[in-house]
Amino acid sequence: MTFEHFNLHPDISAAIAAQGYTSPTPIQAQSIPHIVNGSDVLGLAQTGTGKTAAFALPLLHRLMTGPRRRVRALILAPTRELAVQIHESVTALGKNTKLHSSVIIGGVGMEPQVQAVRRGSEILVACPGRLLDHLSRKTIDLSGLETLVIDEADRMFDMGFLPDIRRIVRQLPMKRQNLLFSATMPDDIRRLSADMLRDAVTVQVDHTKPVETISHALYHVEQHLKTALLKELLRHTVTDSVLVFTRTKHRAKKLAEQLGLSGFSATSLQGNLSQSQRQHAIEGFRAGSYKILVATDIAARGIDVSAITHVINYDMPDTAESYTHRIGRTGRVSRTGEAFTFVTSEDTSMAYAIECALGAALEHKVLPGFDYTRPRPEGLFPAARQGGRGRSPQRHSMKTRGGRPRGAGARYGAGASAR
């Protein structure tokens, strides 16, 4: 199948060709016809499967007819980065259509956003909090809205945005098309979809598993050796663009600085940065000015850099679903990618949970020549005191004995051999 199968407007088809797209991804192939026909759609697909184009292309096609210079479509996103990314995609795909998109996010002035909308924007891409600010001040009129898109709905739930979304929905016209996309389907999202969608078509594309083009590896290491192991891995691995995840903002900033002092081209993306600083980091990473981006989970779903070759979990994610979201930043659009995860003695049960969620055992590796037995420097606090989750192995649902979770096998010992 090619994009010609959808009979999209010629101006949109030309933009698709200019972007180098040839064949639609599964989520695009299944969603586009229903959206073009005006149906409500519930799309369940993991990150990196082409969800943005799955709703942007048919949305642009539908907006080619009808009034201009008023807001007719609203796309809600959980993070500023994702909102900007969607806005850029919509702008690129609609460059020949004379349709205009504006982005409504926090961290920047409200007045330029008001002026952009008043100049005539048919599409708004917004974060819930800033949009509510505008609605309360009556600086944005959504009375003519025809389509509502909620992207990354489960991330919205994780960040506490569901009450805001419900407040926004109450201010929209009752008669509208609703599109809801999510990587997972927790109960709150299920209830939201039941309340909001009408006779919806459900499109589901392997939304619980990471893409098959990604290879996985676990590295067992003590907390105080993580940075040293990361540097050695970067020196001994052929990489192009590397995304490193940490648990805290402070650690992301500090780790990026340490990598920079060691000669690596690295920057950080975390919540303490201003919007302009965050955008500078993302744009520099996308352009290749920085080969390494150290980020908190704020970046897990807000970065669209197709050339990311490696995702490294410096800190273990809190859930198996978070693991899937993180590593979904590599192996995108049929490219191959690698995911490395550091596993401390506190992380063994989560590593096992990830394997269970993926339905397969992951490869456990050691880096030849690296000294995993190096003692902790004197005066350094234990791992739980260094910004970790602060939980002891005994508090895990899977009790440990001798550093290994019961039932997980010998592969979970620190410094386990590769197999």
N, C-alpha and C positions, 0 to 999 in steps of 0.2 A: 504493500500500500504506500502511496505517496500523498503529499498534502493536496494534490490536485483532486483527489477523491472527494474532498469536502466542498468543492465549488465555492471557496471563499472569494470575497471581492478581489478583483484583479490588483488593486493597489496593495492589499494585504499579501496576496500571493507574491508580488514582486519583492516585498520586504522579507518574506520568508526565504526566498531564493538568495537575497543579498546577505542574510544572516548565515547562509550555508546549510540550512536545514534541508534534508531530503525526505527522510521517512519519519512519520510520527512515532513517538514512544507509545507504549501500551496505554498509559493514562490519557494521552492526547487522542489516540485513536478511538477510545471508548467514550471520552467525555465530549469532544467537540460536536458530534452530530446532535446530541441531546441539548447542549447549550444553545446551539444555533436554532433549534426548534422551539426554544423558549421554556424548556422544562427546568424545574428545580433539580439540582444534582448534589448528591453527597459523594465526594471523592475521597477514597482511602488509598493512600499511596505513600511510600517512604520518601524521604528527602532525596533529591538528586534524580528524580524520575521525569522531570519536565512538567511539573504541575503548573508553573506560572504560564507557560505558553498554552497549556490545556484550557485555561479560562480566558487568557488575554486575547487569543486569536478569535474565538467565536464572539467574545464581547465586542471587539473592534468591528467585526463583521456586522453585528446587529446594530451598532451605533452609526453605521454608514447611512442609514435611512433615519429620518426623524429630525427633530429640532437640534440646533447647534447653540453653543455659547451658554449652556446651562448644565448643571451637574445632573447627569443621567445614570452614572455608575459609581458605586463606592466600593473600594477594596480595603478591607481592614487587615492590618498586619500587626504582630505582637512587638516587633522591635523596629527602631529607627533604621537599622541597617537593612532589614528585610524590606521595609517600606520603600527605601531609596532604590533598592535592587529591583523591585517590582515596577516602580515608576520608570526606571531606565529601560527595562524590558518592554513595557507598554509603549514608551516613546519610540524605541527602535522599531518595533513591529508595526507601529502606526505612523511612521514618518511620512508616508505618501498619502495619508488619509485626511489631513488637515484637522484631525481630532487632537485635542490637547489634554494632557494629564498634569495634575498638580499634586505635590506631595505635602502632607500635613503632619508634621512631627514636632516633638518637643526639642529643646536645646537650641532653637533658633527663634528669631523674632516672629510674632504673629502677623504684624502688618504686611510684610511682603507676601505672606501666604494669602491674606485677604485680597490684596491687589491682583495676585496671579489668578485667583478664582474669578474675580470680577471681570478680568480681561476676557474670560470665556474659556472655562475648562469643562469638558464633558465627563472627565474621569477624575475622581479623587482617590489617592492612595494615602491612607491615614493610619496613625496609631490611635487607639481609643481615647486615651487621656487628653491629648491635644485636640482631637475632634470635639470632645465634650466641652472643652474650653470655648471653642468657636461657637458651638451650638448654644451655650449658655449666654454668650454675648450677642447672639443672632448675627454673626458675621458671615455665616455660611448658610445658604438656603438649600435644603434637600427635598423640597416639596415636589420636585419633578423627577425624583429618583425612579429608575426603572429596574436596576439590577444591583443587588448586594452580594458581594463576595467576601467570605471570611476565610482567610488563608491561615494555615498552621493553627487550627482551632485548639488542638490539645496543648500547644505552647501557650495560647491565650489563657487556658485554664491553669497551667502551671504558674503563670505570672500573675494570677488573680484578676484577670480582665473580664471574666464572664459577667459580673454585675454591670460593668461599664457597657459591655456589648448589649445587654438587655435594655439598658437605658437608651442607647442609641437606636436600637430597633423600634422602641416605642415611639420615636419621633419621625419614623419613616412612613411613606405611604403604604397602606395595607396591600395594595395591588402591586406586586413587584416579583421579579425573578430572584431566587435565592440560590447561591452556590456556596457550599461549605466543603473545605478541603482540610484533611487531617491525616497525620501519619499513624495515629492510634485512635482508639475509640473508647475512652473512659466513660463511666456512667453519666457524668455531667455533660459531656459532649453529646452523648446519645439523647439526653433529655432536651438539650438545646436544639438539636436537629429535629426532634419530634415536635417541638413548639414552633419552630421557624419554617421548616420545609413543608411544602404541600405537594402530595403525590410525587415525591422525589424519586429520581432514578439513582440507584446506588452503583457506583463504579469502584471496584476494589481490585488493586493490583499489588499483591504480595506486600501488604502494608506493614507486616510484622517482621519482615526479614530484610537485612541489608542486601544491597545489590551483589550479584554473584561475581562481579569483576574485581571485588576487593579481597585481598588475602589478609589473614589475621595472624598476629604473633603476640605472645605474652612473654614479658621479661620479668623474672622475679628478682627483686632488688630491695635492699633496705632503704628507708626514707632518706638517710643522710648521703646516699650514693646516687640518688636519682639524677642530679645535675651532671655529675661526672659521667654517668652512663649515657645520658642524652648527648653530651658533647662527643663522646666516642662513637655513638651510633651515627651521628650526623657526619662525622669524619670518614666513617667506613661504609656509608651507604650512598649510592648514587641517587640523588634527589634533585628535583626541579623546584618544587614549591611545597613547603611543609607547614602544616597547621598543628600547633602544639596546644593542648588543653590543660589548664590548671583549674583548681577549685576556687581560688580566691583572687580578688583584684590585686592585692599586694604581691602575691606570688607571681602573677602574670607579669607585672611591671618589673619585679626584681629579676626574674628569670630572663626576660628579654635583655635587660641591662647586662647580666652576666654573659649571655651569649654574645652580645656586641663586644664586650671587653675581650672575648676569646677569638675575635676575628670573624664572627658570623654576621651576616646581614640580617638583622632581626629587629622587629618592633612588636609592640603589644597593643591589644584591643581589650579594654576593660571599662567598667562603669565610671571610673573616676575621671575619664577623659571628657573634654568638651565635645560637642557634636562635630566641630571642624577638625579636631584632633582625631576623632574616630574615623571620620571620612578620609582624612589624610592617610591613616594607617591602612585602611582597606584599599584605597586607590593605589598606594605604593606597593602593596602586596600583589594586587591584580596586575599592575604594570611590570612587576619583576624587580622594582627598586629594592624591595625586601624579599629575601628568599624564605624567611621564617616569620610566621605570625604567631605570637603567643597570646592566647585568648582564654577568657572565661566562657561559660556556656552561652553568654549573650551572642556569641558568634556561631553557635551550632546550627542555626537555621537562617542566619542573616547574611551569609557570604556566598556569592555566586562566582566562584573562580574555577572554571572548568579544568584548569591545568594543575590543580593540587594533586601531587603524586603521593604524598604521605600525610596521614593523620597520626599524631603521637599523643596518647593519653598519659601525660606526665602524672596527673592525678586520676585515679579511678573514678569513673562517673558513679552517681548515686544509684542509678537503676539501669537495668538492661535496656530499657527503651532509650534512655539518654545515650547509651553506648551506640545504638543504632543511629540516632540523630547525629552524633558527632562524626562517626566514620562515614556517614553519607555525604560529607563534604569532599570525599575523594571517590574515584571510580565512577565519575559522572559521565553521562551521555556515552555509554559503552566504552569509556576509557578504563584502563586498569589502574588500580591503586593499592596501597599497602597501609595497614593499620597496626601500629605498635602500641601495646599497653603495658605500663609498669605496674607490677603487682607486689605490694608489700605484704607482710604477715597479717595485717589488718584487712587486706582486700581479698583474701582467698575465697570467702564465701560469695562475694560479688562476682569474682571471676567464674566461679562454678555456675552461678545464676545466669551469666551471660552465655555460657556454653549451652545451658539448658534451653534458654530462649532461642538460640540460633539452631538448636537441634544437632549440634556437631561439636566434637572436641576441637579446641584450637591448638595450634602448634605452640609449644613452649620452647623458647630459645635461650641460649646464652651467647654473649658476645665473646669470641675467642680473645684471650689476652687481657680481658678486663678483670681486675681484682675485686671480686664480690665480697671478700672477707675483710676489707679495710675497716678498721674500727672507727667508731664514732668519735669525732674530736672532743676533747675534754671541754666541759661547760656547755655542750649543746644539749638542749632539752630533748626528751624522748619524742618520737614521731607524733604522738597524740597532742603534744604541746606546741607543734610547729605549724598550726593552721590546718591540721587535718580534721577529720570529723570528730575526733576526741572520743571515740568509742573503743572499748577494749575487745579483743577477740572473744571473750566470754559472753559478750552481749549479742553476738550474731545468732541468728536462728539456727545456724549450723555450728555446733560447738567444735572447738579445735583441740587437738592433742598433739603436742610436739611440733606445732607450727603447721599442721596439715588438717584440713577439714575432714571429718569422718565421711566416708563414702565417696570422697572426691578422688581418691587414688594418690599414689606417690608423686604424681606429676606436680602437685601443689607445694612441695617442699621448696624453701628458698634456694635459688640457684639450681633449679631442676634442669636436667639435661634436655637438649633438643631431641625431638623424636620425629 
